[in-house]
Amino acid sequence: MAFKARHRHVSEVLPGIFIACFVCMMLFQASAMGAYVIAYLMAVLFEIIDIRKTAHVVVLLALNWLTVVQPFVWVYIKQPAYTSLSMFANTSYLFEYVLQILNVLCFLWILRETYRKVVHSQTLATA
């Protein structure tokens, strides 16, 4: 993403690269997502999220809700390590895993929107 936007001014590219890095950290580094969300949520809100678009607001609200609720559910059900598919017979485990998947999907959506902002807005600017 940074390579494709290398001809743009740093003030146009840096917020998007910052957001993309934090999204990747949340997806690939096992840690408390809430701590990372606080660190970059304002950049996401002012740089990527268009509050005039209902879908953007829905994803932002879903991400906030999931970031708060999913860890509590995981702790409440005794922090399971999903080692087999038979564990999903327990609806609590299935519910918590679906929350995790939704969380990841929200992060991937933000990463996609960041890519569009950094790379595709460059394409539009040069056209």
N, C-alpha and C positions, 0 to 999 in steps of 0.2 A: 504494500500500500504506500509506504513512504517512498519507495523507488519510483513508482508510477507518478507520484505527485512532486517529484524532486524539483520541478521548474517553478513551482508556486512559492509564494512567500511563506516563511516559517509561521507567521501568525495565522495563516489560513489552514495549515497542515497540522501544527502541533496539537491542538485540542483533539482532533480526530485520532491521531496516533496515540495520545495519552489514553483516550477511552478504549481504543483497541487493545492496548497493552493490559489495561486493568481487566477487560473482559476475558482475555486469554489467561490471566493469572487466576481469575475466579473459576474458570473451567478446568484448568490443568493442575492447580496447586491445591491440595487438600488442606483447607483452612476455613476459618469462619468467614462466610461470604458477607455477612453484615458489616464487618470491618472494612472490607473493600468497597462495598456499595456506598458507604458514607463518604469515602475518600473521593469518589468520582461522580457521585450522583448529580451534583450541581453542574459539572461540565456536561454531563449527558443532557440534563434538563435545558440548559441554555444553548447548547451547541447542536444537538442531534434531534431532540424531541420538539416537534411542532405542536404546540398546545391547541392549535386551531383544528388539528386532525383528531377525530375521535379515536381512531385505532392507536395512535401514538399515546394518547392519554390512558387508554385501556391497558396497553402493555406496561406503561410506567407504573400504574396502580397495581397491576398484577405482580410486577417485580417487587414492589415494596411490600405487598401482602405476603408473597411467598418468602421473602427474605426474613420476615418476622415469624411467620407461622411454621414453616418447614422445620427449622431447628428445634422448636419446642415439641413438635409432634415426634420427631426422631428421638429426642431425649425421653419423652413420655413413654414410648414403646420400647424403652431399654436399649437404644442405640444398636439396632440389628446390623450385622454384616450379611449382606445378601449373597449366600453361597450356593443356593439352588433355587430353581424355579418353583419348587413345591412350597417355598416360604410365602409365595403370593396367594396361597389358599387362605391365609390370614388377611382379612380385609384391612386391618390397620397397617400392615406392612405394604399392601398394595397401594393404599391411599398415600402413604408417605413416599413411596417410590414414584408415584404419579406426580406428586408435588416436586420432587427432585427433577423429573423430566421437564415439567413446565418451567421450572427455574432456568434450566439449561436452554430451553427454547427461547425464553425472554432474552437471555444473554446473547444467543446467536442472532436474534433479531436486531439487537442493538449493534452488534458487530457488523451485520449487513448494512444497516442504516449508516453507520460510520463510514464504511467502505464507499457507499454511494455518495456520501457528502464529500469525502476526500478525493476520490478518483473520478467519479462521474461529473461532479461540478467542475473539475478541471477540464474534462472533455468538452463540456458545454461552454466554458469560458474561452477555449481556444478555437471553437467552431465559428 
